[in-house]
Each structure stands twice: as C-alpha cells, then as structure tokens.
C-alpha cells in the first residue's frame, strides 16, 4: 500500500519540478511581417497612429518590451528572411534578390 501511495507522490513532485523548470524559460514572441514599418504600429506613436489601429500589438508593446533602435540586414524581403533564418548576411547565404534560395549548406 505504501508503494502505491509513493508513486503518485513522486509524480506530483516531478510535475512540480517540471513547472519550476518551465517558469525559468524566457517568454519570447517573435513577430515578423513583410514590409511593415514602425509607422504602421500605433505603439510607436507615429503620424499614422490616428489612422492605423493595432490594439493587440499596442497591448503587447505596453506590457512587454518594445525595440526602438533596430536595423535590417537587407531591404529586400527574401534576403532579409534568409538572414533571420540563418543568422548570416545575405552575401554569405547567397540570397541576394527576390525568389532566391538559401545555399544547401546554409545553417538554419
């Protein structure tokens, strides 16, 4: 009988340990949209804020972290995405224009 009671107690302890481990992980939301300037998001307070309504993004910005100094490795969308996926510059990945493909040996 004691053995039967110890199994559920061990399971509860393991679940509690798993929850503690999960709480240590960072909560990161990576949002990416194609050709989306800061002016298109109300939280940045641009001249478009009265015309562009982004309540969900605005709430995320208010409750979390908002980046104000960012850059893009390439202004063309496909090479820019390739840089994000691989962590390398466009000239290294070989993705230099629209409709390009990553080199087969490119990390991702």
C-alpha positions in Angstrom: 0.0 0.0 0.0 2.8 2.4 0.8 4.4 1.7 -2.5 1.1 2.6 -4.3 1.0 5.9 -2.4 4.6 6.8 -3.1 4.1 6.6 -6.9 1.5 9.4 -7.1 3.7 11.5 -4.7 6.7 11.0 -7.0 4.6 12.0 -10.0 3.4 15.2 -8.2 7.0 16.1 -7.3 8.1 15.6 -10.9 5.3 17.7 -12.2 6.2 20.5 -9.7 9.8 20.3 -10.8 8.8 20.5 -14.4 6.7 23.6 -13.7 9.6 25.2 -12.0 11.8 24.5 -15.0 9.2 25.9 -17.4 9.0 29.1 -15.3 12.7 29.7 -15.9 12.4 29.8 -19.6 12.1 33.2 -21.3 8.8 34.1 -22.8 9.7 35.4 -26.2 7.3 36.3 -29.0 9.0 36.9 -32.4 6.7 38.7 -34.8 7.7 39.2 -38.4 5.7 40.9 -41.1 6.8 41.7 -44.6 7.3 45.4 -45.5 6.0 46.7 -42.1 7.4 50.0 -41.0 7.3 51.3 -37.4 4.7 53.9 -38.7 2.3 51.0 -39.2 2.2 50.2 -35.5 0.2 52.5 -33.1 2.5 51.8 -30.1 5.3 53.7 -31.8 3.2 56.9 -31.8 3.9 57.8 -35.4 1.9 60.3 -37.5 -0.3 57.4 -38.6 -1.4 56.5 -35.1 -4.8 58.1 -35.6 -5.4 56.0 -38.8 -3.7 52.7 -38.1 -5.3 50.8 -35.2 -3.2 47.9 -33.9 -4.7 47.2 -30.4 -3.2 43.7 -29.9 0.3 44.8 -30.9 -0.1 48.0 -28.8 -1.0 45.9 -25.7 2.0 43.6 -26.3 4.2 46.7 -26.5 2.8 48.2 -23.3 3.1 45.0 -21.3 6.4 43.8 -22.7 9.5 45.1 -24.4 9.4 47.5 -27.4 12.5 48.0 -29.5 13.2 51.5 -30.8 16.6 51.0 -32.5 16.5 48.2 -35.0 18.0 47.6 -38.4 17.5 45.3 -41.3 20.4 43.4 -43.0 18.7 43.7 -46.4 15.8 45.8 -47.6 14.6 43.1 -49.9 12.2 40.7 -48.1 13.6 37.3 -49.3 17.2 38.0 -48.4 16.1 39.6 -45.2 14.2 36.5 -44.2 17.2 34.3 -45.2 19.4 36.4 -42.9 16.9 35.9 -40.0 16.7 32.2 -40.6 20.4 31.6 -41.0 21.9 34.3 -38.8 24.2 35.3 -41.6 24.5 38.2 -44.0 22.9 38.0 -47.5 26.2 37.7 -49.3 27.1 34.7 -47.2 23.8 32.9 -47.7 23.7 33.6 -51.4 20.2 35.1 -51.0 20.6 38.4 -52.9 17.2 39.0 -54.6 13.6 38.1 -54.7 12.8 34.4 -55.4 16.3 33.3 -54.2 17.1 30.1 -52.3 19.4 29.5 -49.4 22.6 27.7 -50.3 22.2 24.0 -49.4 24.9 24.2 -46.7 23.5 27.4 -45.1 22.6 27.0 -41.4 19.0 27.3 -40.4 
